[in-house]
Amino acid sequence: MYVISGAAGSPPALPRFAPEAGRAWRQYLYGIGLVALVSLIGQPIRMVIDPTNLVMLYLLVVLVAAIRWGRGPSVFTAVLSVLAFDFFMVPPQLTFAVSDAQYILTFLGLLAVGLVISTLAVRAREQAEAARRRETHTAALYDLSRDLATAVSQDMVMQAAIRHNRELFDCETAVFLPEGDRFTLHARSAGFPLDQESNAVATWVFQHGQVAGLGTNTLAAAEARYLPLKTAQGVIGVVGIKPRLARKMFLSPDHERLLEALLSQIALATEAVRLADKAHQAQLLRETEKLQTALLNSISHNLRTPLASITGALSTLRDDDQMLDTDARWELLNTAWEESERLNRLVGNLLSMTRLEARAMKPALEPCDVEDLVGVTLAQLANLLRPRQLVMDVPAALPPVSVDLVLAAQALVNLVENAVKYSPADTPVDIRAYVDQGQVVIEVSDRGVGIPQAELDHIFDKFYRVQRMSDMSGTGLGLSISKGIVELHGGRIWALNRPGGGMTVAIALPIAEPSPGEKEMQR
Amino acid sequence: MTEADIRVLVVDDDRAIRRFLRTALGAHGYVVFEAENGQQALRDVVAHRPDVIILDLGLPDLEGVDVTRRLREWSQVPIIILSVREYEEDKIAALDAGADDYLTKPFGVGELMARLRVALRHAISQVDDAAQFVLGDLRVDLARRVVEVRGLEVQLTPTEYSLLSMLIKHAGKVLTHRQLLHEVWGPGYQGEKHLLRVNISNLRSKLEVEPARPQYILTEPGVGYRLRSNV
């Protein structure tokens, strides 16, 4: 019984290709030596007991030879034993002449038993060896499959294949896979030749599904052998193997079988990874579609809401003008006006989102005074802010920030708009700016209900809106756009709940390096 | 010239915009001509001799900038350009090519009328040689080079003063960074935007009550600055 020791490191190295022929003659020499030894030991014993009994000693030698060295040496030893027995033991000594005819029978017996023993022993030995090889192969395959099982990417599969091929067969390996409509080298070990020829042979193998290259009948001039990777779906790739030392490839039938098993495992693993990839792609696609659906729903809802107010106000003015007093008319007009401003900001945000996602936004960075940035922001929200109390703490002495004023103002507009939208009309909005850790921080704070602690990190996610505020209008795009813009500037954005209620959203923007001219001016 | 005599050429390929402008301008007594594209606009300028042009930058045939350039080859008629927010470069190019001012779509008719009045005023008297400029609490005596805020005299550096007087000369009109640098500092200073930024900041801190919410000197993001003509 054999225990597969797969878990314990690399498998025992296989004998490289075929056993070396050079060693065989030595085994015959050992056989001669053993026979000589027995003949020597037999000399004193021969004086005491009948020489026929010494046959046992020779049989022992044949047995040893059969077990140790196999069929050839054991047969050789059996014949040699008969001759030595005749020469040294049977009177008359030191001649092949035989005095007693009974010894002829002894010779025949010795030869026959020797041959039988050698046959049996050799068979036992071969079985043992076969079993050992099977164990080694099983361990090798087990080892490979364990590596393949943990491989989550095509590359990991390829690396495992390359490593095992080197350990088992002392081979350089290359893997060719179809990519789109092309067929290209996907991975290779360092020693594998990288040339036109290898690609051509691999392509041939891929198209025909047959082995080719070194040691085969097809394209035998190639430096390596190319084998198809086959699965139930057909040929999915080609593996090239090139012996590391000689420009020869001896593979015993056992090795061929092992290689085949190895390749089918690699093929299966490659297929599995590919299917997993496909499934992952499909999953991604579904998520993207889900997001797009959410976006479309959100856009549709949020574009139509202000449009509904505008249409409503305008149709009232058009159809029911007689019934309206001045105040009502004024109210309707203001509604339409404010809603169209909101619509405009929304369209701007959608455009920015698209440009951010397409990475088409290139900020034109320039030094900009924080006061100016805040001023531009507030000017854009003048109508929204008119009824609100604004508490400002923006010192004039702050260093200029390095921003694209148009984009940075948009980021800040979203923050202020959010603060106004999600807090009671009679509470102030605070804007504070200060320097912290080499950046200028601008905080926008409100006295709204705040945000559950667990959700603070999510408010910058696209389409995120705190659940209980879902009746409020907004796409949930504003803050995520602010985040995109701020990060485009190399800044940070974060949110926290305020002591005493409400929340603060802060952005940190990089301070502008003074230009050479400016440094001069400061001196 | 009264408003009733003033001829406006509206150049825009969008029918709804033209309709709205025709109605709004007509209600204010302007005489309105319409052109759908740049070629027609160039012909109509010759045919109708408008006093002011409202020019959309996104025309089907010609770039608004090119229309501006070609008009400026022979005409000083005020041009107010219409654009959308995302294309600052186009606005700046048109302004530097000689357009007088711009409006970002969507805009209110109030803004439009203010821009028109400013453009027409500057067109009529190229050099506004009024001795006094008054804007809210700001009073500038141009003859004596004295600047007062709420009756108190404010000391300006020579650069700050020439920057302010340049803004006053074009009060109500946007001035690009390039124009300001060229006029105040001279040719060769077009790239030195920090000079402008620092001096505007200083002017605001001396003139404005709350520099972070300026009432006089407004920033036109990405384009330039504008001194209000009224508060």
Interface residues (C-beta under 8 A of the other chain):
Chain A: W337 S340 N344 G348 L351 A364 E366 P367 C368 D369 V370 E371 D372 V374 G375 V376 L378 A379 M392 V394 A396 P400 D404 L405 V406 A409 P514 S515 G517 E518 M521
Chain B: R85 E86 E88 P106 G108 E192 K193 H194 L195 R197 V198 I200 S201 R204 S205 E210 P211 A212 R213 P214 L218 T219 P221 G222
